[in-house]
C-alpha cells in the first residue's frame, strides 16, 4: 500500500495585518494546488504510478481548496476527514494583529519540551493533537484491513489492501503521520523534524519484513512539480 501525503498550498494567514485562523489560498497557493493535481493525475512522474483508491482531505479551507483540483484531475470524491485537521490555534488569535501570533511562536521556540506539549494558552494541546492524528490514522487504515501490530512500527497489511491513498492536510498533520508510521518516538515539534513546503508531497509505502510489514519513507517534501518561484514554506 502507498500513502501520499500532500500539504496544502500557500495560505493567506494575514489579511489587512490581522490573523486569520482558517485562511483561504493565495493566488500562488491555487497554482500550487493545480500543479500537484497535475502530478498526481497522470504526468509520468512518481507518485503518479497507478490509480488512486481514496482521496482524504482535512476540513480546513486551505486543504479543501488544494484537494479540489486533485479531485477534478483524478475523478475521485474528496472525503472530508476531521481527524486530519491541523493543530488548532487559539480562537482568540482570530482578527488580532499579526504580531500576536508571531510573538507567541517566537516564545515557543525557546520553551521546554514539556511546555511545547501544552501548546499555547487557549489552543489545542500538542499532546491532544498528536493523539487525534495517530488514532485517526489507525482507525482509517483499519477500515482497509491495515492494522498496527506494535509500537515499533510493525503492521499487518492484507493482500487486498488498497494500492494508493492520497491525504491532503497540513505540515503538522503530515509530519506527525510520517513520524508515527515510521515508529519514531513522538516529539511535539514533528513539523521541524519532517519538514514539508506548501503543496509538496511525502510518499510512504508498506514493505514486507519480519513476518509483517513496515512503512518505508520514499519521499519527503518533494516539490519537483512546482516551478522554483512557486516553492514556499
HELIX and SHEET records of a PDB file:
HELIX    1   1 UNK A   27  UNK A   42  1                                  16    
HELIX    2   2 UNK A   61  UNK A   74  1                                  14    
HELIX    3   3 UNK A   82  UNK A   84  5                                   3    
HELIX    4   4 UNK A   91  UNK A   93  5                                   3    
HELIX    5   5 UNK A   98  UNK A  108  1                                  11    
HELIX    6   6 UNK A  113  UNK A  118  1                                   6    
HELIX    7   7 UNK A  126  UNK A  143  1                                  18    
HELIX    8   8 UNK A  171  UNK A  181  1                                  11    
HELIX    9   9 UNK A  190  UNK A  193  1                                   4    
HELIX   10  10 UNK A  228  UNK A  230  5                                   3    
SHEET    1   A 6 UNK A  78  UNK A  80  0                                        
SHEET    2   A 6 UNK A  54  UNK A  57  1                                        
SHEET    3   A 6 UNK A 164  UNK A 169  1                                        
SHEET    4   A 6 UNK A   2  UNK A   7  1                                        
SHEET    5   A 6 UNK A 201  UNK A 209 -1                                        
SHEET    6   A 6 UNK A 212  UNK A 222 -1                                        
SHEET    1   B 2 UNK A  14  UNK A  15  0                                        
SHEET    2   B 2 UNK A  18  UNK A  19 -1                                        
SHEET    1   C 2 UNK A 147  UNK A 148  0                                        
SHEET    2   C 2 UNK A 155  UNK A 156 -1                                        
END                                                                             
